[in-house]
Amino acid sequence: MDEPILLSIDKAAEALSIGRSKTYELISEGRLLTVNIGRRRLVRADSVRAIAGGGAA
């Protein structure tokens, strides 16, 4: 497995070349999908790829 399935908020923001605030905005709009594991909130890599490809998550 070469590519991660889940990304931290910071890594998702970095991958999309946006800031943390915009990342949280996309999460609240439902365009970036997240998973909670314990106290961590992680972004699904497939939703990052969907946005990067110009589609909606």
N, CA, C and O atoms as a GROMACS GRO file, in nm:
protein
  228
    1MET      N    1   0.085  -0.117   0.000
    1MET     CA    2   0.000   0.000   0.000
    1MET      C    3   0.090   0.124   0.000
    1MET      O    4   0.150   0.157   0.102
    2ASP      N    5   0.099   0.190  -0.113
    2ASP     CA    6   0.188   0.305  -0.126
    2ASP      C    7   0.124   0.435  -0.081
    2ASP      O    8   0.189   0.516  -0.014
    3GLU      N    9  -0.001   0.455  -0.116
    3GLU     CA   10  -0.067   0.582  -0.083
    3GLU      C   11  -0.150   0.567   0.043
    3GLU      O   12  -0.214   0.465   0.064
    4PRO      N   13  -0.148   0.671   0.127
    4PRO     CA   14  -0.228   0.664   0.250
    4PRO      C   15  -0.378   0.671   0.218
    4PRO      O   16  -0.420   0.729   0.118
    5ILE      N   17  -0.456   0.612   0.306
    5ILE     CA   18  -0.601   0.614   0.293
    5ILE      C   19  -0.657   0.738   0.364
    5ILE      O   20  -0.756   0.797   0.320
    6LEU      N   21  -0.592   0.775   0.474
    6LEU     CA   22  -0.635   0.889   0.554
    6LEU      C   23  -0.519   0.988   0.569
    6LEU      O   24  -0.403   0.949   0.578
    7LEU      N   25  -0.554   1.116   0.572
    7LEU     CA   26  -0.454   1.222   0.587
    7LEU      C   27  -0.491   1.311   0.706
    7LEU      O   28  -0.608   1.330   0.737
    8SER      N   29  -0.388   1.364   0.770
    8SER     CA   30  -0.414   1.463   0.874
    8SER      C   31  -0.470   1.589   0.807
    8SER      O   32  -0.460   1.606   0.686
    9ILE      N   33  -0.527   1.676   0.887
    9ILE     CA   34  -0.579   1.802   0.834
    9ILE      C   35  -0.467   1.880   0.765
    9ILE      O   36  -0.485   1.934   0.656
   10ASP      N   37  -0.350   1.884   0.830
   10ASP     CA   38  -0.237   1.957   0.772
   10ASP      C   39  -0.191   1.896   0.640
   10ASP      O   40  -0.162   1.970   0.546
   11LYS      N   41  -0.185   1.763   0.632
   11LYS     CA   42  -0.141   1.697   0.509
   11LYS      C   43  -0.244   1.715   0.397
   11LYS      O   44  -0.207   1.731   0.281
   12ALA      N   45  -0.372   1.712   0.432
   12ALA     CA   46  -0.476   1.735   0.332
   12ALA      C   47  -0.467   1.877   0.278
   12ALA      O   48  -0.478   1.899   0.158
   13ALA      N   49  -0.447   1.974   0.368
   13ALA     CA   50  -0.432   2.114   0.326
   13ALA      C   51  -0.310   2.130   0.236
   13ALA      O   52  -0.316   2.199   0.134
   14GLU      N   53  -0.201   2.066   0.274
   14GLU     CA   54  -0.078   2.073   0.195
   14GLU      C   55  -0.099   2.011   0.056
   14GLU      O   56  -0.054   2.066  -0.044
   15ALA      N   57  -0.167   1.898   0.051
   15ALA     CA   58  -0.191   1.830  -0.076
   15ALA      C   59  -0.276   1.915  -0.170
   15ALA      O   60  -0.259   1.909  -0.292
   16LEU      N   61  -0.367   1.995  -0.113
   16LEU     CA   62  -0.455   2.080  -0.194
   16LEU      C   63  -0.399   2.221  -0.211
   16LEU      O   64  -0.459   2.304  -0.279
   17SER      N   65  -0.285   2.249  -0.150
   17SER     CA   66  -0.224   2.382  -0.153
   17SER      C   67  -0.320   2.490  -0.103
   17SER      O   68  -0.333   2.597  -0.163
   18ILE      N   69  -0.385   2.459   0.009
   18ILE     CA   70  -0.476   2.554   0.074
   18ILE      C   71  -0.440   2.560   0.222
   18ILE      O   72  -0.360   2.481   0.271
   19GLY      N   73  -0.499   2.654   0.291
   19GLY     CA   74  -0.473   2.669   0.433
   19GLY      C   75  -0.565   2.582   0.518
   19GLY      O   76  -0.661   2.523   0.467
   20ARG      N   77  -0.535   2.575   0.646
   20ARG     CA   78  -0.616   2.496   0.739
   20ARG      C   79  -0.759   2.547   0.747
   20ARG      O   80  -0.853   2.468   0.755
   21SER      N   81  -0.777   2.680   0.745
   21SER     CA   82  -0.913   2.736   0.754
   21SER      C   83  -1.000   2.692   0.637
   21SER      O   84  -1.116   2.655   0.655
   22LYS      N   85  -0.944   2.698   0.517
   22LYS     CA   86  -1.017   2.655   0.398
   22LYS      C   87  -1.044   2.505   0.404
   22LYS      O   88  -1.149   2.459   0.359
   23THR      N   89  -0.950   2.429   0.458
   23THR     CA   90  -0.970   2.285   0.472
   23THR      C   91  -1.089   2.257   0.563
   23THR      O   92  -1.174   2.175   0.530
   24TYR      N   93  -1.094   2.326   0.677
   24TYR     CA   94  -1.208   2.308   0.768
   24TYR      C   95  -1.339   2.355   0.704
   24TYR      O   96  -1.444   2.297   0.730
   25GLU      N   97  -1.332   2.457   0.621
   25GLU     CA   98  -1.451   2.504   0.550
   25GLU      C   99  -1.502   2.394   0.455
   25GLU      O  100  -1.622   2.368   0.450
   26LEU      N  101  -1.412   2.331   0.382
   26LEU     CA  102  -1.451   2.223   0.291
   26LEU      C  103  -1.508   2.104   0.368
   26LEU      O  104  -1.599   2.037   0.320
   27ILE      N  105  -1.455   2.079   0.487
   27ILE     CA  106  -1.508   1.971   0.572
   27ILE      C  107  -1.649   2.005   0.616
   27ILE      O  108  -1.738   1.920   0.609
   28SER      N  109  -1.672   2.128   0.660
   28SER     CA  110  -1.805   2.168   0.707
   28SER      C  111  -1.907   2.169   0.594
   28SER      O  112  -2.026   2.148   0.618
   29GLU      N  113  -1.862   2.194   0.472
   29GLU     CA  114  -1.951   2.190   0.355
   29GLU      C  115  -1.978   2.047   0.309
   29GLU      O  116  -2.065   2.024   0.224
   30GLY      N  117  -1.905   1.951   0.364
   30GLY     CA  118  -1.922   1.812   0.326
   30GLY      C  119  -1.846   1.773   0.200
   30GLY      O  120  -1.867   1.665   0.146
   31ARG      N  121  -1.759   1.860   0.153
   31ARG     CA  122  -1.681   1.832   0.032
   31ARG      C  123  -1.557   1.749   0.062
   31ARG      O  124  -1.509   1.676  -0.025
   32LEU      N  125  -1.505   1.761   0.183
   32LEU     CA  126  -1.396   1.675   0.230
   32LEU      C  127  -1.455   1.584   0.337
   32LEU      O  128  -1.512   1.632   0.435
   33LEU      N  129  -1.440   1.455   0.319
   33LEU     CA  130  -1.496   1.359   0.413
   33LEU      C  131  -1.391   1.322   0.517
   33LEU      O  132  -1.273   1.306   0.485
   34THR      N  133  -1.435   1.310   0.640
   34THR     CA  134  -1.342   1.281   0.750
   34THR      C  135  -1.386   1.157   0.827
   34THR      O  136  -1.500   1.112   0.819
   35VAL      N  137  -1.290   1.105   0.902
   35VAL     CA  138  -1.311   0.991   0.990
   35VAL      C  139  -1.250   1.028   1.124
   35VAL      O  140  -1.140   1.082   1.130
   36ASN      N  141  -1.322   0.998   1.232
   36ASN     CA  142  -1.267   1.020   1.365
   36ASN      C  143  -1.213   0.889   1.418
   36ASN      O  144  -1.282   0.787   1.421
   37ILE      N  145  -1.087   0.892   1.461
   37ILE     CA  146  -1.024   0.777   1.525
   37ILE      C  147  -0.969   0.827   1.657
   37ILE      O  148  -0.870   0.900   1.662
   38GLY      N  149  -1.034   0.788   1.763
   38GLY     CA  150  -0.999   0.842   1.894
   38GLY      C  151  -1.027   0.991   1.894
   38GLY      O  152  -1.137   1.035   1.863
   39ARG      N  153  -0.926   1.068   1.929
   39ARG     CA  154  -0.941   1.214   1.931
   39ARG      C  155  -0.899   1.278   1.800
   39ARG      O  156  -0.912   1.400   1.784
   40ARG      N  157  -0.848   1.198   1.707
   40ARG     CA  158  -0.798   1.254   1.580
   40ARG      C  159  -0.909   1.259   1.475
   40ARG      O  160  -0.994   1.170   1.467
   41ARG      N  161  -0.906   1.363   1.398
   41ARG     CA  162  -0.995   1.376   1.282
   41ARG      C  163  -0.907   1.368   1.159
   41ARG      O  164  -0.816   1.450   1.142
   42LEU      N  165  -0.932   1.270   1.074
   42LEU     CA  166  -0.851   1.248   0.955
   42LEU      C  167  -0.936   1.261   0.830
   42LEU      O  168  -1.054   1.226   0.830
   43VAL      N  169  -0.875   1.312   0.725
   43VAL     CA  170  -0.945   1.335   0.598
   43VAL      C  171  -0.924   1.215   0.507
   43VAL      O  172  -0.812   1.165   0.494
   44ARG      N  173  -1.031   1.170   0.445
   44ARG     CA  174  -1.020   1.059   0.350
   44ARG      C  175  -0.946   1.106   0.225
   44ARG      O  176  -0.979   1.209   0.166
   45ALA      N  177  -0.844   1.030   0.187
   45ALA     CA  178  -0.761   1.066   0.073
   45ALA      C  179  -0.842   1.068  -0.057
   45ALA      O  180  -0.812   1.147  -0.146
   46ASP      N  181  -0.943   0.982  -0.068
   46ASP     CA  182  -1.023   0.980  -0.190
   46ASP      C  183  -1.101   1.111  -0.208
   46ASP      O  184  -1.124   1.154  -0.322
   47SER      N  185  -1.143   1.174  -0.099
   47SER     CA  186  -1.214   1.302  -0.114
   47SER      C  187  -1.116   1.414  -0.150
   47SER      O  188  -1.154   1.509  -0.218
   48VAL      N  189  -0.991   1.403  -0.104
   48VAL     CA  190  -0.888   1.500  -0.145
   48VAL      C  191  -0.863   1.486  -0.295
   48VAL      O  192  -0.854   1.586  -0.366
   49ARG      N  193  -0.850   1.362  -0.342
   49ARG     CA  194  -0.828   1.338  -0.485
   49ARG      C  195  -0.947   1.387  -0.568
   49ARG      O  196  -0.928   1.440  -0.678
   50ALA      N  197  -1.069   1.370  -0.518
   50ALA     CA  198  -1.187   1.415  -0.591
   50ALA      C  199  -1.187   1.566  -0.609
   50ALA      O  200  -1.219   1.616  -0.717
   51ILE      N  201  -1.150   1.639  -0.505
   51ILE     CA  202  -1.144   1.785  -0.515
   51ILE      C  203  -1.029   1.826  -0.608
   51ILE      O  204  -1.045   1.915  -0.690
   52ALA      N  205  -0.915   1.761  -0.594
   52ALA     CA  206  -0.801   1.793  -0.678
   52ALA      C  207  -0.831   1.767  -0.825
   52ALA      O  208  -0.778   1.834  -0.914
   53GLY      N  209  -0.916   1.667  -0.850
   53GLY     CA  210  -0.954   1.635  -0.988
   53GLY      C  211  -1.066   1.721  -1.042
   53GLY      O  212  -1.108   1.704  -1.156
   54GLY      N  213  -1.114   1.814  -0.960
   54GLY     CA  214  -1.218   1.906  -1.004
   54GLY      C  215  -1.360   1.859  -0.976
   54GLY      O  216  -1.456   1.926  -1.014
   55GLY      N  217  -1.375   1.744  -0.911
   55GLY     CA  218  -1.508   1.693  -0.880
   55GLY      C  219  -1.544   1.717  -0.736
   55GLY      O  220  -1.461   1.756  -0.655
   56ALA      N  221  -1.669   1.693  -0.705
   56ALA     CA  222  -1.714   1.704  -0.566
   56ALA      C  223  -1.691   1.571  -0.497
   56ALA      O  224  -1.694   1.465  -0.559
   57ALA      N  225  -1.667   1.578  -0.367
   57ALA     CA  226  -1.642   1.455  -0.290
   57ALA      C  227  -1.770   1.378  -0.270
   57ALA      O  228  -1.769   1.272  -0.208
   0.00000   0.00000   0.00000
